[in-house]
Amino acid sequence: MFQKILVPVDGSNTSWKALETAESLAQKYGGTLTVITVMVPYGVGNLLQMSLDQTLIDQNNAVMKKAGYATLDTAKEKLQGYQGDVDYLEEIGNPAERILEVCTARGCDTIVIGSRGLSGVEEFLLGSVSSKVSQYAKVPVVVVK
């Protein structure tokens, strides 16, 4: 355990705390980190969504992709002193599903995730990403508050 740690980040305070915790665990146990951010594209069944033309959908998705890169850039800054291996991934889709799929595909043995992200109303109505990940993951999940 703690040899291949997957850390989802979304720019929230708890995701940065999770990144800090994962870094500490990886340093202590000689592990590697995979930092992932998952963007939910507009037009894929978001709650309370209004139908818009394709141009607006494409513009919104471009903005979200830029935000994903910015989140990963911040993660890189926060991990500047880390001596181990780190991979950075930007994924698109349902956050819980993509996190679990990447965990399996990359052979991660632990997920360190923040307890609450940036999802707001959607989280309230559907349940949090961290709850879904901890419920369905086949590896240990450390939930950081």
N, C-alpha and C positions, 0 to 999 in steps of 0.2 A: 504494500500500500504506500501511497505518496511517491511513487516512482514516475508516474505519468498523470499529472494533474490537469484537469480541464477547468478553466475559469471563465464563465460567461460574464461579460461586462456590458453595461448599457448606459454608463455615465451617471448613474445614481450613486449617492453616498455609500449605500450598502454594497454596491458592486465594487467600489474602490476598497472598502474594508475587506471584502472577500479576496480581492487581488493581493492585498497586503498579507492576509492570512495564508493564502496559497504560496506566496513567495517565501514566507517564513517556514512553512512545512517543506517546501522543495529544497530550501537551503539546508534544513536540519537533516533531511533524509536523502539528500543527493538526487532529488527528482528533477524532472523537466516540466515545463509549463506549456500548455496550449491555451492561449487567450482567444476567446471567440466573442464576437458581437453578432447578433442576429437582427436583421432589419425586416420588419413586416411591410411588404409592399402594399401600396394603396390599391384597392380593387380586389383584394383577396379575402373578402368576407369580414372586414372590420365591422365592429358594432357601430351603430348610429351613423353609418356612412351614407352619403348622398351620391347618387349617380352623377358622374361628371364625364366630360368628353375625354377622349384618349390623350389629347395634348396636355390637359391638366393632370391626368394620372401620370403621364411620363415625367412631367416637371416635378411632381411631388416625389416620385420614386428617385429621381436624380438628387433631390435635396436630401432624401433619407440615406442614399448611398454616401453622399458627402458627409453626413452626420456619423455614419458608421466608420468611415476612415478617420474622422476627427476623434472618435472614441478610442480607436486603436492607437492613434498617435499619442493620446493622453496616457494610455496604458504603457506604451513604450517609454514615455518620460518617467512614469512612476516606477518602472523596473530598471532604470538606468544602472543602478549599482549591482543588480543581480548577476551573478557569475555563471549560472547554469544556462541550459538551452531553453529558448522560448520560440514558439511558433505563434503567429498572429493570423486569425482567420476572420473574414467577413462572410457571413452567410445570409441568405434571404429565405424567408418562410416563417412557419410557426415556430416561435422561439423554443418552446419545450421540446417539440419534435426534432428540431435541428440539433439542439444540444445533445439529446439522447443518441441521435444518429451519428454525430461526430464522435461522441464518446466511444461508441462501439467501433466505428471505422478506424479510429486512431489507437484503439487498444488502451484507452485511459483506465486507470484503476481507482481514481477518485475524482469527484466533482466538488469544487468549492464554489458556492453560489450565495449571493446576497439574498436576504429574506424578503426584501421588497424592492421592486424596480420602479420604472417610470410609467407603468401602464395605466394607472388611474382608474377610470370608470370600468374599463374592460377587466381589470384585475378584480374589482369589487363584484362584478357580475359573473365572471367565469372562473375565478380562482387564480392564484398567482402562479407564475412560471416556476418558482422554486418549489411550490407544493406539488405541481405536476412532475417535475424532475425527480424530487425525492420519492414520490410514490412509484414511479415507473422505472427508475434507474436500476441497473443490475450490478452497480458498484456502490460503495459507500458514498454518501453525500453529506458534506459539511455545510450547514446553513449558517451564515454569519449575519448577526443582527447589527 
